[in-house]
Amino acid sequence: MSIIPKSDRKFDVIVFGATGFTGRLVAEYLQAEYGHDVKWAMAGRSGKKLEAVRDEMGVAKDIPLIIADSADASSLAAMASLTKVVLTTVGPYQLYGTDLVGACVANGTDYVDLCGEPAWMRDIIDGFDGQAKESGARIVLSCGFDSIPFDMGVYFLQQEAKKRTGAAVETVRGRVRKMKGTFSGGTAASFKESMKRAMKEPHVLEWLKDPFSLTPDFDGVPQPAGHKPMEEADLGSWAAPFIMASINTKNVHRSNVLMDYAYGKDFKYSEMMLTGPGEQGEKIAHHVANDDSMAKNPPKPGEGPSKEERETGFYDVMFVGDLENGEKIIAGVTGDKDPGYGSTSKMIAEAALTLALDVPNSKKGGGVYTSAPAMGDALIDRLTKHAGLTFKIEA
């Protein structure tokens, strides 16, 4: 099959899953931020639902609507052939994503998703990385709150470290300072599916535990613990386990490997949530560590916070690079909307546009990527100009 050159594609981006909760927010954002300045379309299973969402979200009536279904491989292939990038919010990806990745790989089409499912991501790396390199398709996983602020935050700090010292920092700590918002129903569903699979396949449980499970040809040095509360005197705070750390750390290590060990082969990274100083900070840290509400009362897919809740949400993450002489480089990354929906919908949209318009070709060509090696500074530029994120060196 001959691949249509990306320069001849009808669209820059197709939003697949545009009738879902997050998908409709992506469509609303693209309309508000770009209108007709980029060539984009909405895709889903039902034409009537697409029309209803288009009208509900204030999307222009001449934005094209495309019928495509995760269960219909021919429709996925047809969609992939039309666009430079497929942006998909249809998860859990282990249930609905594999054939779409295959269609994008076969057509040399770039792809972005919101995946936080390590076992499926490992399947995609093992099954499609080689084929994607041949076709030129860039399959970029985890382009939402997991893991763009964290992956790009480490990248941003390491760029500063190289400017100051001529070398990357060997140890980086990612610490969530503040966060207001909810995790998505899709995240909860993905977690549930991952656990179901792990119970059936013992090696999957090992992948979930292993910080290097997304770097199948590389096992790095032992990593810092982050699974129980600890006091970090140098930061003046207690720290608690952070629920997204298990996916973010894997993506950060994959980025390091894909960038030819830009952070070093002995790179160490941990991720936690700061809870404050003293007895109160310790109390909160233990409460966070024992909180199982995500497992007991998860949000349902398709459900989400109100517009007001999304607008008033935010997050603030600190990255601490510990130098050998005891000094620190500190970077901060913030987002102006709730992490699971408001900010995520903007981040994945900008990731798709970065691939389509700013970095039409990555140095390494096609493959299964993370955000930093695929997009680098171009993504940070878009996120700060359009998506309400800040990246700042603080010390």
N, C-alpha and C positions, 0 to 999 in steps of 0.2 A: 504494500500500500504506500502510495506516495504521500508525503506530508506537505500540507499547505503551508507556505512560509508565513510566519507570524505577521509580517508586514502586509500580507494580503487578507488577513482575517477581518471579519465584519465588525467584531467588537474588541474593545480592550479588556473588559471584564464582564462575565456573566455571574450573577448572584444566584446560586442554586440553593433552594430551600427558602425562597423569599417570602413564603407564606408563614413560616415559623416565627416564633417570638423574636429571636435574634436576627433572623434573615430580614424581617420587615424593618428592623432598626437600621440594618446596613443599607437597605434601599432608601429609607428616609434620609440617612446621612449623605449618601451619594447625590441624591436630588438636591438637598439643601446646600451642600458644599461645592458641588460641581455642575449640577444641572445637565446641560448638553455639552459641556466643555470636554467631557470624556465620552467615549462610546461604550455604553453599558446596557445590559438587559436583565430582566428578572426571569427566573426559571423555577418551575415546580411541576407537580403532578396534575394540578387542576387549573384550567384556564379561567374558570369562574372565580376561583379563590384568588388567583393572581390579579384579576381585574378588581376584585373587592379590596385587596390589600393595597394595590396601586392607588385607588381612590382614597382609601382610609388614611394612608401615609402621606398624601399630598404629592405623589409622584406624577410627573407629566404624563398625559394620556398617550403621547407618542413614544414613550419608552417601550421598546419591544418586549413581548411576553413569549417565553419559550416553554413548550411542554416537554418535560423530561422526568423520568421515574427511575429511582435507584434499582428497581426490579426489572427494568427494560434496558438491556445492554446496548441495543441499537440506538435508543434515544440518547443515552449518555455519550456514545461515540459521535452522534450527529451534533450534539451540543458542544463537545470538546473541539470539534473541527471548526467551529464558528468564531472562536475567541482566542485571544492571547493568554488569558488567565481564567480559570474557573475558581470562583470563591464559593466554598461550600460550608453551610452551617448545619448540614443534615447528619446528625449523630444519633446514637453512638456510632462512631465510625467503624468499629469492628463489626457492626451489623449492616451498615449502609454505605461504607466508604470504599471497599476494596475494588469493586467493579469500576467506580468512578476514577480511582487512581489509575487503573489499567487502561481506561479509555483515554485519559490525559497522556499517559506515557506513550501509548500507541500513536497518538496524534501530535506528539511533540509539544503539548500544551502545558503551560505552567499551571500550578495548583496551590491554593492556600486553604488551610482549614483551622479549626479551633481544637484540635485533638489534644487530649490529656490522657491517652490510653497507651501506656508504655508497651504492653505486650503486642498490641496491634501495630504500633509504630515499628517495633522490631520486625514483625512480619513484613511490613512494607519495605523496610531497609533490605531484608534478606531477599525478598521476592522481586523488587522492582528497581533497586539502585543501579544495577548493571544495565538493564533495559533503558532506564531514563538517561543514563549517560550516552547511550547510543542514539536515542531519538532527540535529545536536547531538552526534554521536559524537566523543569525544576519543580520538584514536589516539596513544598515547604510546609512542614507540620507545625502545629502549636503557635498560631499567629494571633492569639488573644491574650488575656491576662496571664494565662499560661501559654507561652512563656516570654512574650516580647519584653515587658519591662525588666525582667530578670536577665535574660540572655543579652539584651542590648545594654543593660546597666553594667554588667561585667565587662562587656566589650568596650563601653565608653570609659570605664575606669582604667582598663588596661591600655587604652590609647594614651591616656594622661601619664600613666606610669612609664611608658616607653619614651615619652617626651622628656620627662624629668630625669629618669635614671638610665635610659637606654635599654631597658629590659622590662619584661612583664613582671608583675607581682606573683609570687609563688602561692600565696594564701589570700583568698578573698572571702569575706563574710557578707552575705546578703541579709539585711535585717529590716523587716517591715516595721516602720515606726508608728504609722497610723493607717487605719483603713476603715471606711464606712461603706457598706454595701452587702450584697448577697451573692452567693454562688448560684449558678444557673441550674435549672432542672436538667439540662443536658449534661452538666458536669456530674450531677448525682446519678443519672442513668448510666453514664459511662463508668463510674466507679462501681456500680452494681454489676454491670456486665463483666468488668475486669475481675471482680471477686468470684463470680460464677465460673469463669473460665479457669481461674487459678485453682479452684477446688477440683477441677477435672484434670488439669495438666500441671503436675508438680514443677516442671521447669519454668512455667509462667510465674509462679510464686517467687522463684529465684530472680527472674527478670525484674519483678516489682521491687525487690530488695536491693538489687545491684545498681549502684550509681553509674556503672559503665555498661549497662545492658544495651544502650543505643550506640555503643562503639564496639561492635562485635570482634574487631581485630586488635583491640587495645584494652588492657587492664592497667589502670593507673595505680598510683600509690594509695594506701589506706586513707580514707576520708574522715574529716572531723565528725564527731557525733552531733546529732541535732534532734534526737528523738525523745529527749526528756529535759525538763526544766533545768536551767543553769544560770548562775550569776556571772555577768560579764562586767567585772569591776572597772575595766578601762572604758566601758561605754556608759557606766553609771546606771545600769539597768539589769533586771532579770530578763531572761529570754525563754520563750516557750516554743515547742514544735510548731511549724507552720504547715498547714494542710497541703499546700501546693508544692512543697519542697521536693517530694518524691519524683515529680515530673520535671520541675524546673532544673534540678541539679543534673539530671540525665541529659537534658537539652544543652545545658552549658558545657558539659564535658564533650558532647558530640560537636558543638561548635569549635571547641579547642582543637579536636582532631581534624575536622574538615578544613580548618585554617592552618594546617601543617604545624600543629602544636604551638600556636602563637602565644599561649600562656605557659608553655613548658610541659614536659612529660611528667613532672612532679607536682603539677598544679592541684591545689586543694580548694574546695568550695563547700561552704555550708550555708544553710538558709533557715532562719528562725524569725519569730515575732517578738519584738521588745514589749515588755509589760510594765516597765517602771521600776524605780528603786525600792529598797527596803522591804519590810514585811508585807506591805500591800502589793508590791510588785511580785514578790514570791508567791503570794496567795493567788494572784491573778494567773501567774504562769502555770501553777498546778491546776487551776480550774480549766484553763485552755487545754492543757495536756489531757485532761480527763473528759473533755466535752465530746460526746458521741451523738450529738443532735443531728449531724449530717447523715449518719447511718440510720438513726431511728425515725427521723421526720424529714426526709429529703423533699425538696421542691420537685414538682412534676415537670417533665418536658413540655414545653409550650407555655408554661406559666412563668411569670416574672414580676419584678417590682413595678410600681406605678411610675409615671413620668416624673413626678415630684421626687420620688425616692431615687430614681436614676440621676436626676439633675443635682441632687444634694449629696450624692456619694463622692468618694475620693479615695486616693491611696498615696502613701509616701513611703518610699523604700530607700534605705541607706545601704551603700556598698562600701565596705572598709577593706582597703588593701594594706596588709601588714608587711612593712618593709623589714629587712634583716636588722637594721640599726635601731629598731623600736619605734620609728616614726610611722605615720599612717597617711595614706591618701584616701580621702573620703569623697564619694560621689553620691548625689541624690537624684532619684527619679520620682516624679509625681504625675498623677493623672487627675483630671478635673471632673470625672463622672464615676458612678459606681463601677467597680472593677468587672463584675460578671457580665454586665450587659452594655451600659452606656459607653464605657471606655473600650471594651472589647469590640463592639460593633464598629467603632471608628478605627481601631488598630488593624483589624483584618482588612478593612476597606483600603487603608493606606498601604498595607503590605502588598495587596493585589496591584494597586496602581504603581507602586515602586517597581515591581517586576515588569509590568506592562510598558511603563513610560520612561523610567529613569535608568534601569539596569537591564536593558533587553537581553544582554548576554552576561552571564557570570564568568569569571576567569576560568573556572573549572568546568563550565558547560552544564549539562544536565546532571541529575542525580537527586537523591533524597536528602533534603537540606533542613537546617534550622535557620532562624532569621538572620543571625549575625553574619555567617559566611555567605549567605545568598544576597543580602542587601546592604549590610554595613552602614556607612555614614549616610547613604541616600535615604535609608529608612528613618534614621534619627531626624534628618532634615524635614521629612514629610510629617513625622509625628509632632514635631515642635511647631511647625507652621500651620498645621491643619487640625490635629487631633487632640489638642489640649494637654499634651505631655510636656514636661520640662526635664532636661538633663543638665545638671550643674555640678561642677567641682566645688566642694565646700571646704576642703582643707588639703 
